[in-house]
């Protein structure tokens, strides 16, 4: 038999090369010592987003309905969470005193998961009155968000050490492209489990099963945290005080533009809170599977358009991309407002529109917290950014809550459709998104002018 000829060394594999360029190129290299940490961070990003969706979103709304929570409590719960997150402004006062923070941050993250996943999930089984269960739920929400507020700035600064600016756009593009697909897949599987058990009168059992799975993912995430390297933090020439927590960010006019952009966005999108999910499950009567099936379709669309947004981002600033996407994204909110039992198909159309533009918005905001951030006391700036974002969200959910309570029972007729307050609350949010779009474009022009001045 003749000897087999070796394949030429220069044989190309178009599919393999394309996959490499899409998922690996630009952020991973075997010669890069920070690459392993980025891989672990990528895994943590997937697990944290899956967990957040399995215990939050539509499944969270389902748990609230099982606990017979009314509109007032739903709004209050959202306010508690966002208000607690504002306390992260003071986290740097403690975090900056620790030269090493990985163990402390990871342990606190584990405690937060135990409360958020396990304790909250078991509250319906406690031998308490309905009001007692809701009170315990509110306290748990407060504790979870207090822990998240404390560790949030520290986690961001620790993890960004492994994501230098030269790989940042490619790395965040990968996360934006793939995370939604992974999350949607698990959401769809989870919804099938809940709907199947709901048919046998065991909806709570389904929600609890998702939380048990989420707890397993949380364990994996905590293990990965210990494999993300921590490097020495850049120290300032002098220690900072409580006054500096407020003053230092306010002195950086350039960084305040980043803060203004996220505040405009968070205020607008926070207004509907959980009311839309509650409306879809309770009033429209859709199943968990329908919501998640639409979500999966949206994810496929997001995955297909993500390379376009990535290419656009390489040619424009983070802010310009946001200003471009928000005007189209708000169309989805208008569509949600006109969704009813007889027009449930609009929900799918609006979701698809939102998925196309939402990728661009998410990609744009992924880099803004770190844009022109001063290297010294960077934890303070991240904490200030997150706190102001939470402040804007608090204002949004507060407006949403009192809007819902003030319009309870009132119906309006728009384009021949009789709408309840859950629906026209979304129209209010859409109007605020117009303001956010205008603000983002103004900031983009300012940033462009700054870039020109720096080059000259």
N, C-alpha and C positions, 0 to 999 in steps of 0.2 A: 504494500500500500504506500502511496506517496505521502510525503510529509505535508501536513496542513500549513498553509502560508499564514504568517502572522498578519494581523490586521495593520494597515498603515497607521503610523503614529498620529497622522494629521486628520484621521477620520472625524468628521464633525457629527454631532447629534443635535439637530435643531431644537427638538423638544426639550432635551436636557439642558441645553444652553439657555433657552428661553426661561425655563423654570429657575435656573440659577440666577439669571439676571433679575427675575421678578422677586424671588424670595430671599436670596442670599447676598447677591452682589451689593457692595456699598456699606455693609454693616458687619459682616463676619469675615474673619481671616484667621487661619491657623497660626499666623505669626503675631497676631494681636493678643496681648495678655488679658485684655478686658473682654474679649469675645465670649469666653465661657460665662462670665457674669451676665453678659447681655442675653445669652441663651437661657440662663436661669430666670432672669427678669422677664423674658418673653413667656416662659412657662407660668410664672406668677401672674402675669397679666391675663393669660387665658383663664386660669383657675379663679382669680378674683372676679372677673367679669361673669363667668358662668355662675359662681356662687351668688353674686349680686342679683342676677336675674332669677335664679331658682328660689330665692327667699324674698325677692322684691318684685317690682313690676306688677304684672297681671296676677301672679300667684300671691303676692302680698295683698292685693285687692280682694282676692278670694278669701284669704284668712280674715280680713276685716269684716267681710260680709258674714262669715260664719260666727264671728263674735258680735254680730248685730251692731256694729259701729255706725253711728249716724254721721251726717255731713259735718256737724260741728266737731266731732272727735277726729274725723279724717283730716280736717284742716288743722286742728290743734296738733295732731301727731306730726304733720309735715312741718309745722312751725317749731316744734320742740327740736326736731332733728337739725334744721337749718340754724336755729339760734345757738344750739350747743356747738356747732361747727365754727361759729364765730370766735369761740374762745381759743382757737389755735393761734390767734395773734400773740398770746402770751406763752405759747409753747417754747419759743426760742430762749426765753429767760432761763429755762431749765436745760433744754437740749444743748445749748451752746457751752454749757459747763462740762459736758462729757466729751472727752477726746475720742472715745469709742462708744458707739450707740447701738450697734447691730443686735446684740443680745437683748438689751432692754426693749428695743422697738419690736423685735420678733416675738418676745414673750407677751407683750401687751397686745400685739396683733392676734395672737392665739386666744387670749382671754376675750377679746372683742368678738371673735368668731364663735366662741362657746356661748356667749350671751345671745348674739344676734341669730345664730342658727338653732342652737339646741334649746336654750331657755325660752325664747319667744315662741318657738314651735310647740313647746309643751304647755304653754299657758292655758289653752282650751281644756286641758285635762285637770287643771287645779280645782280643788273643791272650794271655789269662790263664787260669789254672785257675779252677774254680768258686769256690774260697775267695778267690782273688785278686780276682775280679769283685765278690764280696760285700763284701770289704774296701774296695775303691774306692767301692762304692755307699754304704757306711757313712760314709766320709770325705766324700763329696759331700753327703750328707744333713746332716752336721755343719756344713760350710761354708755351705750354703744357709741353714740355720737361724740360724747366727751372724750372717750379713748381715741376715737378716730381723729378728733381735732388735735389731740396732743401729739400723736405719732405721725400725722400727715406730713407736716413740713420736714420732719426728720427723715422719713422714708423717701421723699422726693429728692432731697439733697444727697442722701446716701446713694440712691439708685442712679441719679444723673451722673455720678462719678464715672460710671461704666458706659455712659452714652455721650462721648465727646461730640462737639459741634460738627466735626467732619463726617460723622455717620448719622447724625440726628435725623435729617430729613428722610433718608432711606429707611432707617429703623422705625420711625414713627409711621411712615407710609406702610410698611409691612404690617404693623399692629393694626392700623386702620383698615387695611385690606382684609385681614384674616380673622380678627377678633369677632366681628359681627357674624361671620359665617359659623364659627365654632359655637358661639353663644346661641344662635338661632337653631342649630342642629340639636343642642341639648334642650333648648326650650320646647322644641317640637316633640322630642321623645318624652320629656316631662309632662307636657300637656296631654299626650296620649294616655299616660299612666293615670293622671288625675281624672280625665274624662271617663276612662274605663271603670275606675273605682266609684266615680260619682254615679254612674248608672246603677250601681249596687247600693247606693245610699252611703258610701264611704268616702266622700270628697275630702274630709279631713285626713283620712288615712293616706290618700294620695299626696296631699300637701306635706304630710309628715315624712313620707318616703323620699320626697325630693330633698328635704332638709337633711335626712340621714346621708344621702349621697353627697350633698353639699359639704357635710362635715368631713367626709372622706377626702374630698378635694382640698378642703382647708388644711388637712394634715399634710398632704403633698406640698401645698404651698409653703407651709411653715418650714418643711425640710429644705425646700429650694432656697428659702431666705438665707439659710446658714451657708449656702454656697455662692452667695453674691458677695464679692470682695468689698471690703471697706478700706478706704485710703484716708490718710490724715487730712483733716479739714483745714482749709486756709484760715489762719487766725488773723484777727484785726490787730492793729497796733495798740489799741486800748480796749478794755472790756466795755460792754454796753450796759445801759441801765434801762429801767422801765420806760423812761422818757424816750429813749432811742427807738423802742419798739414802734412808737407812733411817729416820731420825728424823722428818722432815717428814710423810710419810704416816701414820705411827703416831700423830702428835699430832692428826690430823684424825679424830676418832672418827666424825663423820658420814660422811666418805668411806669409812671402813673398812667400813661397811655395804654399800656398792657392791661392795667387794672380796669380802666374805664371800659375797654372793649368787652371784657368778660362780664362786667356788671350789667351792661346793657343787654347782653345775651341771656344771662341767668335770670334777670328780672322777667323778661318776656316769656321764657319757656317754663318758668316755675309757676306761673299763674294757674294753669289747669290742675297742678298737683296730681293726686290720684283719682280725681273726680271723673276723668275721661274713662279710665279703666273700669271704675265702678259702674259708670253709665253703660258701657258696652256689655258688661256681664249681667247687670241687674235689669236695665231697661230695654236694651236691644235684644238681650238674651242669646248672645253668641256663645259658642263653646270655647274652652281653652284651646282646643285643637285648631279651631278656625283662626284664632288670633295668632297662634304660633306658626300655622301653615303660611299665613300671609307674611309673617316675619321671616320665614325661611326663604320665600320667594324674593322678598326685599333684599335679603342677604346675598342671594345669587346676583341680583342686579347690582348691588353695591360692589361686589367682587369684580364684576365686569367693568364697571366705570372707574374703579379705584385707580388703575394705571393712568387714566386720563387726568384725574386730579393730581396724581403724583407728578405727571409731566408738566401740568400747569404750575404746580408749586415750584418746580425747578426754574420757572421763568418769572415768577412773581413773589411777592412777600407773603408771609403768613396772613397779614391783615387784608391784603388785596383779595386773597382767596376767600376769606370769610365774607368780605363785602360783596363778592360776586355770588356766593352761594345762598346767603340768607334770603334775598328777595324771592328766590325760587322755592326755598324751603318752606316759607310761610304759606305757600299754596296748599301744602298738605294739611296745615291747621284749619284752613278754610274748608277743605274737604271733610275733615273730621267733624266740623260743626254741622254739616249737612247730612251726616250719617244717622239713619233711623232704621226701624225694622223693615220699612219698605224700600230703603235705599242702602242696604248694608253693603252692597257692592262698591259704594263710594269709598268705604273704609279701605278696601284693598287698593283702589286706584290712588287714593291720597297717600297711603303708606308707601307705594312704589315711588311716587314723586318725592316723598320725603327721604327715601333711602338713597336716591340718586344724589340729591343735594346734601344730605346729612353727612355723607362721607367727606365731602369737601370741607364742611364746617368743622367736623371732628379733627380732620387733618390739620386745618388751620390753627385750631386752638391747642393742638398738642405741643406746639413749639413756643407759644406766646409766653407762658410763665417764665421761661428761661431766656427770653430775648432781651439783650442788653442788661442782664441782671448783674449788679455789682458783685465782684468775687468775694469781698469781705462781708461777713454776716449775711451770707446768701439765705440762710434759714429764715432770717427776719423778713426778707422780701417775699419769699415763698409763702410764709405764714400770712403776711399782709395781703398778698394776692388772693390766697384761698379764703381769708376772712372776709374780704370785701366781696368776693364772689358769693359767699354764704349770706352776707348781709343783703345783697341784691336778691338772692333766692328767698330769704325771709320776707322781704318786702313783697315779692311776687306771690308767695303762698298766702301771706296775710291778706293781700288784696283779693286773692281767689276765694279764701274762706268767707270773708265778710260780703263779698259779692254774691256768693252762693246763698248765704243766710238772708241777705237783704232782698234777693229775688226769688226766694223759695215760693213755689206755687204760681209764679208769674210766667205766662207764656206769651211769646211774640210770634207774629207771622212774617216770615221773610221768604220772598219769591214763592209764595203759595204753600210754604211748609210751616207748620206749627212747631215752634222750637221751645224746649225747656231750658232752664238756666245752665245745665251741664253743657249744652250745645253753644249757646251764645257767649259763654265764658271763653270759648276757644276763639271767637271773633275778636274779643278784647285782647287776647294774647297775640293774635295776628297783627292787630294794630300796633302793639308794642314791638313786634318784630320788625315792622317798617322803620320804627325809630332806631332799633339796633342796627339795621342795615345802613341807614344814613350815617350813624355814628362810626361804624366800621370803615366805611368808605372815606370819611373825613380823616380818620386816623391813618388810613393807608396813604392818603396824599401827603400827610405830614411826615410819615416815615420815608416816603419817596424823596421828599424835599431834603430831609436830613441826610439821606444816602448821597444825594448829589453834592451837598455841602461838604461831606466827609471826603469824597473823592477829589474835590477841587482844593 
